[in-house]
Amino acid sequence: MLAELARLRALVSTGAARPIRLNAGLSLGEVAKSVGVTPATVLRWETRERVPHGAAAVAYGRLLASLVESQRGSKRDRVPTAS
């Protein structure tokens, strides 16, 4: 769990969390509902005003990790087209 929190804090501190969410097409509200916090809390995390902690941090980290993995998977699934 400590490794998960460290990865999450790295994503948040570098500003990478917001682009991950946006690339997945998720709103602040969708992420907030999934993690169990308010949209304002997710916004504060994304703008680096607050650092996630506790159970919400673990849930947020797992969500971001799954979004990153699904984005990687969708890129691998693309078949190049002949031009």
N, C-alpha and C positions, 0 to 999 in steps of 0.2 A: 504494500500500500504506500509506503514511503516513496518508492520509485515512481509510482503513478502520480503522486502529488508533485514530485520534482519535475516530471515531464509536463504536467499541467501548468505549473508555475512558470516554466520556460516558455510555453506557448503564450501564456498571458503576458509575461513581462516583455516579450519581443513584439507583441501586437499581432501574432499569427492567428489567434483565436477567431477574430472577426472575419478575415478572409476565408477561413475554413467554413464558417457558418454560411457566409454569403455564397460560396461556391456550391454548397449543398442546397441552396435555395430555401433556407429556413429563416423564419422571422425571429426576432427577439422573443416574442410571445411563445412560439413553438418550442424554442430551446428552454425558456423559463419553465414552461409547463412540464416538459420532460424531466427537468432537473429538480423541480419543486421549489423554485424561487420566483421572484417577480421579474418582469422584463427589465425594470430599472436596475435590478441587481446584476443581470447579465450585461447590461450596458456599462455599468460601473466596472465590471471585470474587463470588458473589451477595451475600455478607454483607460485602463490601468489606474482607476481611482481607488479600487479595492482589490484585494487578493482573495481568491476563493479559499474557503477553509471548511473543515468538517465533512459531513456526509454529502453536502451539496458540491463540494470541490471534487470529491471522488466521482460522483455522478456526472458532473460536467466534464471531467477528464476522460471518463469512459465514453461519453457521447462524442467528444472531439476526436478521440482515437478511432472510434468506429466510422466517423465521417471521413477522416483521412484515409482509412483503409478502403472504404467504399469508393472514394474518389480515385485511389490508385487502381482498384479493380476495374473501374469503368474505363480508365485509360488503357489498361491492358486488353480489355475486351474489344476495343476498336480495331476494325480491320482496315488496313491502309487501302485506299482506292487508287487505281491506276489513273494517271492524268494524261 
